[in-house]
Amino acid sequence: MDFTINENQKMIAQMVKDFAEKEIRPNVMHWDENEIFPIDVMKKMGELGLLGIFIPQEYGGSGFGYFEYMAALIELGKVCGGIALSVAAHNSLCTGHIYYHGSEEQKRKYLPKLATGEWIGAWGLTEPNTGSDAMRMKCVAHKDGNEWVINGTKTWITHGLSGDVAVVLVRTGELLDSNGITAFIVEKGTPGFSAVKIKNKLGVRASETAELIFDNVRIPESNVIGEVGQGFKQAMKVLDGGRISIASVSLGIAKGAYEASLKYAKEREQFGQPIANFQAIAFKLADMATEIEAAELLTLKAADLKNRGEKVTKEGAFAKYYASEVAVKCGNEAVQIMGGYGFTKEFPAEKYLRDSKLMTIGEGTSEIQKLVIARNILN
Ligand SMILES: Cc1cc2nc3c(=O)[nH]c(=O)nc-3n(C[C@H](O)[C@H](O)[C@H](O)COP(=O)(O)OP(=O)(O)OC[C@H]3O[C@@H](n4cnc5c(N)ncnc54)[C@H](O)[C@@H]3O)c2cc1C
C-alpha cells in the first residue's frame, strides 16, 4: 500500500481549506447556535464538485476516488463537523446508493442533479423504534397496480426536510426477512410525503436532521432501486462505504481539536512558562497525535480497498469505530488543555467535543461496529 499524498489529494485539500476558511469558519458558531443548515453553502460546494466526489464525470461528478473524498472531509471536519457530516451523508448515502445500485436510467436522471448540488439528497433507514436493529423496520410498502404505496415514519434523517430526493428503505416482505426490504427513490413534493425538523441536538447542529412521514405515498415501479427485496443488502453495502466517510469526518474533527490544542498549549503560560512545557499537557498532545495517525492509517487502508472495488465491511468498521472514538477523545482533551476557556463557546474546543459525539452514533454506533468486526473475525 502506498499512501503517499497524490497531487489530486493536495489540490482538493487546499481548495476545501480555502473554501472552509472563507465561507464556513466565520459563520460556524452562528449556524451552530441557531441550528441553521446553510443550504447556499451546500450549493456552492456542489459547484466545486464536492457533492459528487466519487461519481464519474459522465454522471456530472468529479470522478475522484476515496483518497480525495477523505481529503475533502478531513478539511471540512477541521472547521465544522456538521457541514462535513452533511457532505458525507449526501455523497455516500443518497448519491452513493443510486450510483452503486441504481439502474442506468435512474443514474442518468438523478446523479447529475445530486453531484452538482442542484438537488440535495437524503437517505432513510432509521425509524423511531428501530435504529441499530434496522431489520425490524415498520415502514411498509404494498404494491397497488404499477405503483407502490408507502406508509410509516423514518427518523434522524440528514437533509430530510431540505432534501429534494430521498432514498428510503422500506419493508416489502416479512418481518426480519433480509430479503423483505426494498429501496425506493422518493422525490420531495410527492403527495403524502412530509418532513419535520428535529431540533435541540447536542452537536452537528449545522447539519439538518428530520423525521420523514409517509402517508399513502404512491411511488412508481420505476423508482425501485435494483430488485424488490434487495434493499437491506444494498443498504449494508452503502454503509460499508459510508463508514469511511464518517471516519474521515472524525479525523477532521480530531485534527482540528489537536491543532487548536497545540497552538493554545504553546501560547498559554502558567507558572511562568507555556503549559506545553508541562509533561502532563505534552503527553496529552502526544497521545492525540499518535491516535490520529493510527486512525488515519486505518481509514486510508479502508479507502484503498474501496478504490480497488474490494469488500470493506471489516476495514470500514475498524476505521469508523477507531476514528470516531479518537475524535471524542481529542475533543475532550482539547477542552481540558484549554481549561476554563475550553469550556466556553469563545474557543473551538467545546464544539469539537459536541460534534465528535455523533460520529460514534451515526451510521452504526461504536457497539455495532464492534459487532460487525467480531462477526468478521469469528466467521
Ligand atoms: C444527527 C444524526 C444524523 C443521522 N442521520 C441519519 C440518516 O441520514 N439516515 C438514517 O437512516 N439514520 C440517521 N441517523 C440515525 C443513526 O444512524 C442512529 O441513531 C444509529 O444507528 C443508532 O440507532 P438508535 O439511535 O436508534 O440507537 P439504538 O439502536 O436504540 O441504540 C441505543 C444504544 O444501544 C446500543 N445497542 C443497540 N443494539 C445493540 C447490540 N445488539 N449490542 C450492543 N449494543 C447495542 C447502541 O450501541 C446504543 O449505545 C442519524 C442520527 C443522528 C443523531
The ligand as an SDF file (V2000), in Angstrom:
LIG
                    3D

 53 58  0  0  0  0  0  0  0  0999 V2000
  -27.5350   13.7140   13.7920 C   0  0  0  0  0  0  0  0  0  0  0  0
  -27.9460   12.3700   13.2780 C   0  0  0  0  0  0  0  0  0  0  0  0
  -27.9990   12.1400   11.9100 C   0  0  0  0  0  0  0  0  0  0  0  0
  -28.4300   10.9020   11.4320 C   0  0  0  0  0  0  0  0  0  0  0  0
  -28.5810   10.7230   10.0620 N   0  0  0  0  0  0  0  0  0  0  0  0
  -29.1810    9.5880    9.6260 C   0  0  0  0  0  0  0  0  0  0  0  0
  -29.5360    9.4510    8.2420 C   0  0  0  0  0  0  0  0  0  0  0  0
  -29.2560   10.3420    7.4080 O   0  0  0  0  0  0  0  0  0  0  0  0
  -30.1900    8.3200    7.8450 N   0  0  0  0  0  0  0  0  0  0  0  0
  -30.5070    7.3250    8.7230 C   0  0  0  0  0  0  0  0  0  0  0  0
  -31.1070    6.3380    8.3060 O   0  0  0  0  0  0  0  0  0  0  0  0
  -30.1800    7.4260   10.0410 N   0  0  0  0  0  0  0  0  0  0  0  0
  -29.5450    8.5290   10.5050 C   0  0  0  0  0  0  0  0  0  0  0  0
  -29.2350    8.6480   11.8350 N   0  0  0  0  0  0  0  0  0  0  0  0
  -29.6010    7.5740   12.7600 C   0  0  0  0  0  0  0  0  0  0  0  0
  -28.4100    6.8000   13.3190 C   0  0  0  0  0  0  0  0  0  0  0  0
  -27.8390    6.0040   12.3310 O   0  0  0  0  0  0  0  0  0  0  0  0
  -28.9340    6.0060   14.5350 C   0  0  0  0  0  0  0  0  0  0  0  0
  -29.1610    6.9390   15.5690 O   0  0  0  0  0  0  0  0  0  0  0  0
  -27.9740    4.9240   14.9720 C   0  0  0  0  0  0  0  0  0  0  0  0
  -27.9030    3.8950   14.0210 O   0  0  0  0  0  0  0  0  0  0  0  0
  -28.3680    4.3170   16.3410 C   0  0  0  0  0  0  0  0  0  0  0  0
  -29.7070    3.9800   16.3890 O   0  0  0  0  0  0  0  0  0  0  0  0
  -30.6120    4.4700   17.6270 P   0  0  0  0  0  0  0  0  0  0  0  0
  -30.3880    5.9220   17.7740 O   0  0  0  0  0  0  0  0  0  0  0  0
  -31.9920    4.0040   17.4140 O   0  0  0  0  0  0  0  0  0  0  0  0
  -29.9830    3.7650   18.8840 O   0  0  0  0  0  0  0  0  0  0  0  0
  -30.3110    2.2460   19.4200 P   0  0  0  0  0  0  0  0  0  0  0  0
  -30.1910    1.2890   18.2940 O   0  0  0  0  0  0  0  0  0  0  0  0
  -31.5800    2.2740   20.1870 O   0  0  0  0  0  0  0  0  0  0  0  0
  -29.0980    2.0500   20.3960 O   0  0  0  0  0  0  0  0  0  0  0  0
  -29.0680    2.5490   21.7370 C   0  0  0  0  0  0  0  0  0  0  0  0
  -27.8150    2.0290   22.4180 C   0  0  0  0  0  0  0  0  0  0  0  0
  -27.8700    0.5940   22.4700 O   0  0  0  0  0  0  0  0  0  0  0  0
  -26.7310    0.0340   21.8550 C   0  0  0  0  0  0  0  0  0  0  0  0
  -27.0960   -1.2130   21.1830 N   0  0  0  0  0  0  0  0  0  0  0  0
  -28.1340   -1.4440   20.3230 C   0  0  0  0  0  0  0  0  0  0  0  0
  -28.1230   -2.7010   19.9030 N   0  0  0  0  0  0  0  0  0  0  0  0
  -27.0400   -3.2910   20.4500 C   0  0  0  0  0  0  0  0  0  0  0  0
  -26.4750   -4.6070   20.3870 C   0  0  0  0  0  0  0  0  0  0  0  0
  -27.0020   -5.5690   19.6280 N   0  0  0  0  0  0  0  0  0  0  0  0
  -25.3500   -4.8530   21.0910 N   0  0  0  0  0  0  0  0  0  0  0  0
  -24.7840   -3.8810   21.8660 C   0  0  0  0  0  0  0  0  0  0  0  0
  -25.2740   -2.6340   21.9690 N   0  0  0  0  0  0  0  0  0  0  0  0
  -26.3790   -2.3470   21.2610 C   0  0  0  0  0  0  0  0  0  0  0  0
  -26.2560    1.1000   20.8670 C   0  0  0  0  0  0  0  0  0  0  0  0
  -24.8990    0.9420   20.5320 O   0  0  0  0  0  0  0  0  0  0  0  0
  -26.5390    2.3710   21.6490 C   0  0  0  0  0  0  0  0  0  0  0  0
  -25.4840    2.5940   22.5440 O   0  0  0  0  0  0  0  0  0  0  0  0
  -28.7540    9.8630   12.3410 C   0  0  0  0  0  0  0  0  0  0  0  0
  -28.6560   10.0760   13.7230 C   0  0  0  0  0  0  0  0  0  0  0  0
  -28.2770   11.3200   14.2010 C   0  0  0  0  0  0  0  0  0  0  0  0
  -28.2480   11.5270   15.6870 C   0  0  0  0  0  0  0  0  0  0  0  0
  1  2  1  0
  2  3  1  0
  2 52  2  0
  3  4  2  0
  4  5  1  0
  4 50  1  0
  5  6  2  0
  6  7  1  0
  6 13  1  0
  7  8  2  0
  7  9  1  0
  9 10  1  0
 10 11  2  0
 10 12  1  0
 12 13  2  0
 13 14  1  0
 14 15  1  0
 14 50  1  0
 15 16  1  0
 16 17  1  0
 16 18  1  0
 18 19  1  0
 18 20  1  0
 20 21  1  0
 20 22  1  0
 22 23  1  0
 23 24  1  0
 24 25  2  0
 24 26  1  0
 24 27  1  0
 27 28  1  0
 28 29  2  0
 28 30  1  0
 28 31  1  0
 31 32  1  0
 32 33  1  0
 33 34  1  0
 33 48  1  0
 34 35  1  0
 35 36  1  0
 35 46  1  0
 36 37  1  0
 36 45  1  0
 37 38  2  0
 38 39  1  0
 39 40  1  0
 39 45  2  0
 40 41  1  0
 40 42  2  0
 42 43  1  0
 43 44  2  0
 44 45  1  0
 46 47  1  0
 46 48  1  0
 48 49  1  0
 50 51  2  0
 51 52  1  0
 52 53  1  0
M  END
$$$$
